Amino acid sequence: MEQINFSQHERDVIYQVIHARRDMRHFADGEVSDEVLSRILEAAHAAPSVGYMQPWRFVRIKKDELREALIALVEEEKDKTANQMDERKAEFMRLKIEGIRDCAELIAVVLAPDDGTIFGRRTMPEEMALCSVSCAIENMWLAARAENLGMGWVSFFDPNDVATLLHCPEGSKPIALLCLGPVKAFYDKPMLETEGWRSREDMGAILGENHYPISHIKS
Ligand SMILES: Cc1cc2nc3c(=O)[nH]c(=O)nc-3n(C[C@H](O)[C@H](O)[C@H](O)COP(=O)(O)O)c2cc1C
């Protein structure tokens, strides 16, 4: 294969895409063409995976009643989550945590049943498979942003309920409902930051030299 040497401009663009990517919960009218959707799914399928196991499966939700059933599960889980919160419960309930009804495309991502791969995952089998699926989702997120489409990861659901709705096989686990589609505008910052829920950690707090970052070791 021909070696690619990226130019400074191309490097700038990829960092721009990385920093401009946002988790989106507000969507606009419009569609995602089959061509664009297939580029985004190809980006997912090009992701790294432990032992090359490719444990990702995608389900495109086309039926409105299925979308509604998924919304009901997410709302139920949002309530349960709120009930486990103490002083931030009201603040949490005001947050928008999904755009399932308004997004052009809804795609469920399912961790496939374990195929027994040992390569690279003897000590952390479930985590490494999950990490691989996350890599695929991040590829989709970046590809979507490069296509000027928003994507939002929704994880508020009981995976067993979603598995039942989507006829997932034994041993598989839905891990994401991805809302994808045109947006009016991308958020400048993570919405949770704008809403005062949390802010980004300083680099000094997350980077250690020769040992775990000191500020995060609980005394
Ligand atoms: C594993 C995972 C699950 C997430 N689940 C949800 C979710 O259910 N609802 C939601 O609004 N955002 C969800 N998010 C998005 C995060 O809230 C978001 O990534 C974070 O606030 C930072 O914002 P940014 O993605 O715009 O940088 C999820 C993100 C990840 C990586």
The ligand as an SDF file (V2000), in Angstrom:
LIG
                    3D

 31 33  0  0  0  0  0  0  0  0999 V2000
  -20.1710    5.6810   27.0560 C   0  0  0  0  0  0  0  0  0  0  0  0
  -20.9140    6.9670   26.9050 C   0  0  0  0  0  0  0  0  0  0  0  0
  -22.2550    7.0290   27.2430 C   0  0  0  0  0  0  0  0  0  0  0  0
  -22.9580    8.2270   27.1300 C   0  0  0  0  0  0  0  0  0  0  0  0
  -24.2980    8.2730   27.4040 N   0  0  0  0  0  0  0  0  0  0  0  0
  -24.9710    9.4370   27.2780 C   0  0  0  0  0  0  0  0  0  0  0  0
  -26.3750    9.5070   27.4810 C   0  0  0  0  0  0  0  0  0  0  0  0
  -27.0540    8.5310   27.7320 O   0  0  0  0  0  0  0  0  0  0  0  0
  -26.9780   10.6940   27.3680 N   0  0  0  0  0  0  0  0  0  0  0  0
  -26.2920   11.8340   27.0750 C   0  0  0  0  0  0  0  0  0  0  0  0
  -26.8910   12.8990   26.9960 O   0  0  0  0  0  0  0  0  0  0  0  0
  -24.9580   11.7960   26.8310 N   0  0  0  0  0  0  0  0  0  0  0  0
  -24.3000   10.6280   26.9190 C   0  0  0  0  0  0  0  0  0  0  0  0
  -22.9560   10.5880   26.6520 N   0  0  0  0  0  0  0  0  0  0  0  0
  -22.2730   11.8060   26.2210 C   0  0  0  0  0  0  0  0  0  0  0  0
  -21.4710   12.4740   27.3080 C   0  0  0  0  0  0  0  0  0  0  0  0
  -22.3320   13.1060   28.2250 O   0  0  0  0  0  0  0  0  0  0  0  0
  -20.5350   13.4790   26.6430 C   0  0  0  0  0  0  0  0  0  0  0  0
  -19.6350   12.7770   25.8380 O   0  0  0  0  0  0  0  0  0  0  0  0
  -19.7650   14.3290   27.6300 C   0  0  0  0  0  0  0  0  0  0  0  0
  -20.6420   15.1230   28.3670 O   0  0  0  0  0  0  0  0  0  0  0  0
  -18.7470   15.2210   26.9400 C   0  0  0  0  0  0  0  0  0  0  0  0
  -19.3630   15.9710   25.9080 O   0  0  0  0  0  0  0  0  0  0  0  0
  -18.8830   15.9130   24.4140 P   0  0  0  0  0  0  0  0  0  0  0  0
  -19.0710   14.5050   23.9480 O   0  0  0  0  0  0  0  0  0  0  0  0
  -19.7250   16.8870   23.6740 O   0  0  0  0  0  0  0  0  0  0  0  0
  -17.4320   16.2740   24.3970 O   0  0  0  0  0  0  0  0  0  0  0  0
  -22.2620    9.3950   26.7190 C   0  0  0  0  0  0  0  0  0  0  0  0
  -20.9170    9.3230   26.3700 C   0  0  0  0  0  0  0  0  0  0  0  0
  -20.2560    8.1200   26.4490 C   0  0  0  0  0  0  0  0  0  0  0  0
  -18.8140    8.0610   26.0390 C   0  0  0  0  0  0  0  0  0  0  0  0
  1  2  1  0
  2  3  1  0
  2 30  2  0
  3  4  2  0
  4  5  1  0
  4 28  1  0
  5  6  2  0
  6  7  1  0
  6 13  1  0
  7  8  2  0
  7  9  1  0
  9 10  1  0
 10 11  2  0
 10 12  1  0
 12 13  2  0
 13 14  1  0
 14 15  1  0
 14 28  1  0
 15 16  1  0
 16 17  1  0
 16 18  1  0
 18 19  1  0
 18 20  1  0
 20 21  1  0
 20 22  1  0
 22 23  1  0
 23 24  1  0
 24 25  2  0
 24 26  1  0
 24 27  1  0
 28 29  2  0
 29 30  1  0
 30 31  1  0
M  END
$$$$
